[in-house]
Amino acid sequence: MSKRIHDKAAEIKKYVEELSEIAPHSFSAYASSLEKKAACERYVEKIAEALTDLAFLAIKGKKLAIPEDDIDAFRILQESGLIEPSIAQKMRNVKGMRNIIAHQYGTIDDEVIFHSVKEELGKDALAFSERIRKGFQP
């Protein structure tokens, strides 16, 4: 199980690095480029899916309760002590943002997506994956 955890954490790191490379430096450059917006949104989706996969691997590896849905997985990891409440909330927010993008619930707020891509998503995703990896070290 720890190999699968490590591999998924490495995948998340790769996605975060790739997103960092393609994300424009300014909001105006982001907002004016359909290609950049689409690419960044796709990476948000990929990172959110990989984070959810990692959560489910951790739950399975620790033999924790079966979550009712993807977002519930982060609550279970929090209650088990594997992640802090602040990380659990951030992961629920990432999953919610992914759902808005993927399912087009309402209007996508470009400023929110850009701010997340530039300031929060990468560090939060890496913090989550690192906490999970540490929970599976011998």
Buried (B, 14 or more C-beta within 10 A) or exposed (E): EEEBBBEBBEBBBEBBEBBEEEBBEEEEEBBEEEEBBEBBBBBBBBBBBBBBBBBBBBBEBBEBEEBEEBBBBBBBBBEBEBBBEEBBBBBBBBBEBBBBBBEEEEEEEBEEBBEBBBEBBBEBBBBBBBBBBEBBEE
